[in-house]
Amino acid sequence: MRAFQILIDGFAISALYALGATGFTLIFGVSGVLNLSHGAIMVAAAVAAWAAASVLNVGTYAGALIGVAVALLTAFATYFAVVKPIQDSRRIPNEEKEIFVLTGTLLWGIMIQELIAYFFTNNAKTVLPIVEGVVEILGVRTPKNEIFTAIVCCLVIALLWLLVNRTRTGKAVLAASMNPRGVTLLGLELTNIYIVVWAIYGILAGIAGVLLGMFLGVSSYSVGPLTASAFSIVVLGGLGSVSGSLIAAFVVGYLETLTAYLVSPAYRTIPALLLLVFVMYIRPQGLLGRR
């Protein structure tokens, strides 16, 4: 029974990690940006959903939508207020812009974290679940919301795959990730593609944040660990590789779940970090990365 419980819990947390890391990877693959405010955007979505549903009493569904909308707006603010001004600046040498973007998004994430702590305290917030109750599977009592979380994450990832591979907009995004100069020569505006990608990212981060708030709860202290987990997953899977990030998300998710059950929740992130160090030594480009 315990093994089956680990299997269910590990799948749910892995699916959440995969959803969050997919957007993180998409941003890097298309525009070369490592967004270190990722965890702050997820937490902002969860806290907004909690406040809307529990404080303003707008309802669980409306609260979840508000949380996703807040993540979308925060993602756009990250791009237009932090990333784009650095990328367009003529005062910063091109070879130094990546460092400035890393620093800028990190500081932006800290600002969001402090604002969340100031207005909502550092106490953990649990978003009201959309699906309540428990279900018994092979003798193991599992919250319905946990199963709902895993299903939604898988469906959203599947919809993203269809968008990228079956629509004109998605193919433009895919082309921009492979050859930005070629896309420009074809007459497509890269800025518009970047805006689309940041919109997709904001929605993915928002959904992941709200579901995480329903599943485990979040606080301002969650910002750092969430960003670190996403960064570890995309590096382990291979920078820019969505497929690699999906595989890495499940590896990290199950490693953390096994550690939490068999050792202690306090040490759940250590094995994944050790694995990351090991992989970086033997295969620096990650599992499926090319660079």
C-alpha positions as a Python dict, from the first residue, in 0.01 Angstrom:
ca = {
    (1, 'M'): (0, 0, 0),
    (2, 'R'): (279, 241, 88),
    (3, 'A'): (447, 179, -246),
    (4, 'F'): (123, 259, -427),
    (5, 'Q'): (81, 577, -221),
    (6, 'I'): (434, 684, -317),
    (7, 'L'): (347, 610, -681),
    (8, 'I'): (36, 830, -670),
    (9, 'D'): (193, 1116, -473),
    (10, 'G'): (507, 1107, -687),
    (11, 'F'): (307, 1122, -1008),
    (12, 'A'): (105, 1422, -888),
    (13, 'I'): (406, 1625, -776),
    (14, 'S'): (603, 1523, -1088),
    (15, 'A'): (318, 1638, -1314),
    (16, 'L'): (314, 1972, -1131),
    (17, 'Y'): (689, 2009, -1171),
    (18, 'A'): (660, 1915, -1539),
    (19, 'L'): (394, 2179, -1602),
    (20, 'G'): (594, 2453, -1432),
    (21, 'A'): (924, 2353, -1591),
    (22, 'T'): (772, 2332, -1941),
    (23, 'G'): (699, 2705, -1945),
    (24, 'F'): (1041, 2779, -1795),
    (25, 'T'): (1206, 2574, -2071),
    (26, 'L'): (992, 2730, -2344),
    (27, 'I'): (1104, 3079, -2245),
    (28, 'F'): (1470, 2979, -2258),
    (29, 'G'): (1435, 2780, -2579),
    (30, 'V'): (1277, 3069, -2771),
    (31, 'S'): (1432, 3383, -2622),
    (32, 'G'): (1732, 3252, -2427),
    (33, 'V'): (1599, 3390, -2098),
    (34, 'L'): (1643, 3205, -1769),
    (35, 'N'): (1365, 3362, -1565),
    (36, 'L'): (1470, 3350, -1199),
    (37, 'S'): (1141, 3507, -1089),
    (38, 'H'): (964, 3183, -1188),
    (39, 'G'): (890, 3071, -832),
    (40, 'A'): (759, 3416, -738),
    (41, 'I'): (512, 3410, -1030),
    (42, 'M'): (382, 3068, -925),
    (43, 'V'): (342, 3176, -563),
    (44, 'A'): (171, 3500, -670),
    (45, 'A'): (-85, 3294, -865),
    (46, 'A'): (-152, 3065, -569),
    (47, 'V'): (-181, 3349, -316),
    (48, 'A'): (-412, 3546, -550),
    (49, 'A'): (-635, 3238, -592),
    (50, 'W'): (-640, 3189, -214),
    (51, 'A'): (-724, 3555, -145),
    (52, 'A'): (-997, 3566, -410),
    (53, 'A'): (-1167, 3246, -293),
    (54, 'S'): (-1113, 3263, 85),
    (55, 'V'): (-1107, 3636, 156),
    (56, 'L'): (-1320, 3788, -120),
    (57, 'N'): (-1546, 3480, -142),
    (58, 'V'): (-1571, 3486, -521),
    (59, 'G'): (-1585, 3106, -543),
    (60, 'T'): (-1327, 2836, -604),
    (61, 'Y'): (-1345, 2839, -985),
    (62, 'A'): (-1334, 3219, -1010),
    (63, 'G'): (-1049, 3228, -760),
    (64, 'A'): (-848, 2983, -970),
    (65, 'L'): (-905, 3192, -1283),
    (66, 'I'): (-800, 3507, -1098),
    (67, 'G'): (-481, 3331, -986),
    (68, 'V'): (-396, 3236, -1345),
    (69, 'A'): (-474, 3592, -1461),
    (70, 'V'): (-240, 3735, -1196),
    (71, 'A'): (39, 3502, -1314),
    (72, 'L'): (-20, 3611, -1676),
    (73, 'L'): (-3, 3979, -1584),
    (74, 'T'): (307, 3922, -1370),
    (75, 'A'): (475, 3735, -1657),
    (76, 'F'): (404, 4026, -1892),
    (77, 'A'): (536, 4269, -1630),
    (78, 'T'): (852, 4058, -1605),
    (79, 'Y'): (905, 4074, -1979),
    (80, 'F'): (816, 4439, -2044),
    (81, 'A'): (960, 4591, -1724),
    (82, 'V'): (1269, 4376, -1672),
    (83, 'V'): (1372, 4155, -1965),
    (84, 'K'): (1292, 4365, -2274),
    (85, 'P'): (1455, 4689, -2149),
    (86, 'I'): (1778, 4497, -2084),
    (87, 'Q'): (1767, 4319, -2419),
    (88, 'D'): (1702, 4647, -2604),
    (89, 'S'): (1959, 4852, -2411),
    (90, 'R'): (2251, 4990, -2611),
    (91, 'R'): (2450, 5065, -2298),
    (92, 'I'): (2489, 4699, -2203),
    (93, 'P'): (2729, 4492, -2417),
    (94, 'N'): (2555, 4200, -2589),
    (95, 'E'): (2782, 3945, -2423),
    (96, 'E'): (2676, 4075, -2078),
    (97, 'K'): (2301, 4096, -2133),
    (98, 'E'): (2234, 3738, -2019),
    (99, 'I'): (2396, 3812, -1682),
    (100, 'F'): (2193, 4132, -1648),
    (101, 'V'): (1871, 3943, -1732),
    (102, 'L'): (1954, 3676, -1473),
    (103, 'T'): (2023, 3942, -1211),
    (104, 'G'): (1719, 4149, -1309),
    (105, 'T'): (1473, 3859, -1293),
    (106, 'L'): (1625, 3742, -964),
    (107, 'L'): (1579, 4085, -806),
    (108, 'W'): (1229, 4111, -956),
    (109, 'G'): (1141, 3776, -799),
    (110, 'I'): (1269, 3893, -461),
    (111, 'M'): (1055, 4208, -490),
    (112, 'I'): (745, 3999, -562),
    (113, 'Q'): (830, 3771, -271),
    (114, 'E'): (863, 4064, -31),
    (115, 'L'): (535, 4216, -152),
    (116, 'I'): (357, 3885, -92),
    (117, 'A'): (510, 3863, 258),
    (118, 'Y'): (413, 4226, 334),
    (119, 'F'): (49, 4200, 226),
    (120, 'F'): (-24, 3836, 311),
    (121, 'T'): (243, 3748, 575),
    (122, 'N'): (479, 3452, 549),
    (123, 'N'): (220, 3201, 669),
    (124, 'A'): (138, 2915, 432),
    (125, 'K'): (-177, 2957, 222),
    (126, 'T'): (-380, 2661, 97),
    (127, 'V'): (-608, 2727, -199),
    (128, 'L'): (-957, 2580, -169),
    (129, 'P'): (-962, 2260, -378),
    (130, 'I'): (-1188, 2244, -681),
    (131, 'V'): (-1256, 1875, -619),
    (132, 'E'): (-1314, 1773, -258),
    (133, 'G'): (-1328, 1437, -86),
    (134, 'V'): (-1124, 1119, -105),
    (135, 'V'): (-1134, 806, -317),
    (136, 'E'): (-1003, 459, -230),
    (137, 'I'): (-775, 302, -492),
    (138, 'L'): (-637, -47, -421),
    (139, 'G'): (-692, 10, -52),
    (140, 'V'): (-519, 351, -47),
    (141, 'R'): (-726, 657, 43),
    (142, 'T'): (-625, 936, -194),
    (143, 'P'): (-761, 1293, -208),
    (144, 'K'): (-964, 1348, -523),
    (145, 'N'): (-791, 1683, -564),
    (146, 'E'): (-455, 1504, -598),
    (147, 'I'): (-587, 1297, -888),
    (148, 'F'): (-750, 1607, -1037),
    (149, 'T'): (-416, 1791, -1018),
    (150, 'A'): (-232, 1517, -1206),
    (151, 'I'): (-502, 1494, -1475),
    (152, 'V'): (-514, 1872, -1532),
    (153, 'C'): (-134, 1895, -1559),
    (154, 'C'): (-123, 1613, -1816),
    (155, 'L'): (-408, 1767, -2018),
    (156, 'V'): (-247, 2112, -2022),
    (157, 'I'): (87, 1967, -2135),
    (158, 'A'): (-95, 1772, -2409),
    (159, 'L'): (-273, 2091, -2523),
    (160, 'L'): (60, 2272, -2531),
    (161, 'W'): (203, 1998, -2752),
    (162, 'L'): (-92, 2035, -2991),
    (163, 'L'): (-50, 2413, -2994),
    (164, 'V'): (320, 2395, -3077),
    (165, 'N'): (300, 2116, -3334),
    (166, 'R'): (-41, 2162, -3495),
    (167, 'T'): (-102, 2538, -3520),
    (168, 'R'): (57, 2812, -3726),
    (169, 'T'): (141, 3014, -3417),
    (170, 'G'): (299, 2714, -3252),
    (171, 'K'): (511, 2639, -3558),
    (172, 'A'): (632, 2999, -3560),
    (173, 'V'): (733, 2961, -3194),
    (174, 'L'): (909, 2634, -3274),
    (175, 'A'): (1091, 2794, -3568),
    (176, 'A'): (1200, 3087, -3349),
    (177, 'S'): (1352, 2844, -3099),
    (178, 'M'): (1555, 2678, -3377),
    (179, 'N'): (1658, 2974, -3594),
    (180, 'P'): (1555, 3326, -3482),
    (181, 'R'): (1742, 3488, -3771),
    (182, 'G'): (1560, 3267, -4024),
    (183, 'V'): (1223, 3364, -3875),
    (184, 'T'): (1313, 3731, -3916),
    (185, 'L'): (1412, 3676, -4279),
    (186, 'L'): (1070, 3519, -4339),
    (187, 'G'): (907, 3845, -4233),
    (188, 'L'): (789, 3740, -3887),
    (189, 'E'): (836, 3983, -3600),
    (190, 'L'): (1035, 3821, -3318),
    (191, 'T'): (892, 4057, -3059),
    (192, 'N'): (540, 3932, -3132),
    (193, 'I'): (658, 3572, -3096),
    (194, 'Y'): (822, 3656, -2765),
    (195, 'I'): (497, 3810, -2639),
    (196, 'V'): (307, 3493, -2734),
    (197, 'V'): (566, 3276, -2558),
    (198, 'W'): (553, 3486, -2241),
    (199, 'A'): (172, 3466, -2250),
    (200, 'I'): (189, 3086, -2274),
    (201, 'Y'): (446, 3083, -1997),
    (202, 'G'): (231, 3301, -1770),
    (203, 'I'): (-71, 3073, -1816),
    (204, 'L'): (133, 2757, -1751),
    (205, 'A'): (300, 2907, -1441),
    (206, 'G'): (-39, 3030, -1318),
    (207, 'I'): (-208, 2691, -1354),
    (208, 'A'): (89, 2517, -1190),
    (209, 'G'): (92, 2770, -904),
    (210, 'V'): (-282, 2743, -833),
    (211, 'L'): (-273, 2363, -843),
    (212, 'L'): (33, 2360, -616),
    (213, 'G'): (-154, 2585, -373),
    (214, 'M'): (-442, 2336, -370),
    (215, 'F'): (-216, 2034, -338),
    (216, 'L'): (57, 2137, -91),
    (217, 'G'): (-3, 2502, -4),
    (218, 'V'): (248, 2785, -55),
    (219, 'S'): (399, 3082, 125),
    (220, 'S'): (648, 3352, 38),
    (221, 'Y'): (918, 3109, 152),
    (222, 'S'): (821, 2878, -137),
    (223, 'V'): (961, 3119, -398),
    (224, 'G'): (1325, 3012, -371),
    (225, 'P'): (1267, 2633, -364),
    (226, 'L'): (1025, 2650, -659),
    (227, 'T'): (1269, 2848, -871),
    (228, 'A'): (1552, 2615, -772),
    (229, 'S'): (1345, 2307, -860),
    (230, 'A'): (1252, 2446, -1201),
    (231, 'F'): (1612, 2546, -1270),
    (232, 'S'): (1738, 2202, -1164),
    (233, 'I'): (1483, 2029, -1387),
    (234, 'V'): (1562, 2228, -1701),
    (235, 'V'): (1937, 2189, -1650),
    (236, 'L'): (1901, 1817, -1581),
    (237, 'G'): (1675, 1769, -1882),
    (238, 'G'): (1886, 1992, -2108),
    (239, 'L'): (1847, 2367, -2150),
    (240, 'G'): (1584, 2436, -2415),
    (241, 'S'): (1463, 2075, -2438),
    (242, 'V'): (1095, 2041, -2346),
    (243, 'S'): (1110, 1661, -2372),
    (244, 'G'): (1415, 1654, -2147),
    (245, 'S'): (1242, 1876, -1892),
    (246, 'L'): (940, 1645, -1882),
    (247, 'I'): (1161, 1343, -1815),
    (248, 'A'): (1367, 1532, -1557),
    (249, 'A'): (1051, 1655, -1381),
    (250, 'F'): (936, 1299, -1317),
    (251, 'V'): (1285, 1190, -1206),
    (252, 'V'): (1305, 1480, -960),
    (253, 'G'): (943, 1440, -847),
    (254, 'Y'): (981, 1074, -761),
    (255, 'L'): (1322, 1125, -600),
    (256, 'E'): (1175, 1392, -372),
    (257, 'T'): (870, 1180, -291),
    (258, 'L'): (1080, 874, -207),
    (259, 'T'): (1310, 1084, 12),
    (260, 'A'): (1016, 1244, 193),
    (261, 'Y'): (856, 906, 268),
    (262, 'L'): (1165, 698, 343),
    (263, 'V'): (1396, 955, 506),
    (264, 'S'): (1242, 1291, 598),
    (265, 'P'): (1054, 1572, 419),
    (266, 'A'): (1330, 1807, 536),
    (267, 'Y'): (1578, 1632, 305),
    (268, 'R'): (1354, 1577, 3),
    (269, 'T'): (1547, 1810, -232),
    (270, 'I'): (1898, 1677, -156),
    (271, 'P'): (1903, 1361, -375),
    (272, 'A'): (1779, 1556, -679),
    (273, 'L'): (2052, 1818, -630),
    (274, 'L'): (2317, 1545, -598),
    (275, 'L'): (2186, 1386, -918),
    (276, 'L'): (2207, 1723, -1093),
    (277, 'V'): (2571, 1765, -991),
    (278, 'F'): (2648, 1411, -1109),
    (279, 'V'): (2481, 1465, -1448),
    (280, 'M'): (2658, 1797, -1498),
    (281, 'Y'): (2991, 1619, -1456),
    (282, 'I'): (2924, 1332, -1698),
    (283, 'R'): (2688, 1510, -1941),
    (284, 'P'): (2696, 1891, -1902),
    (285, 'Q'): (2431, 1943, -2173),
    (286, 'G'): (2175, 1747, -1972),
    (287, 'L'): (1972, 1442, -2070),
    (288, 'L'): (1843, 1569, -2407),
    (289, 'G'): (2012, 1908, -2439),
    (290, 'R'): (2216, 2016, -2737),
    (291, 'R'): (2406, 2305, -2582),
}
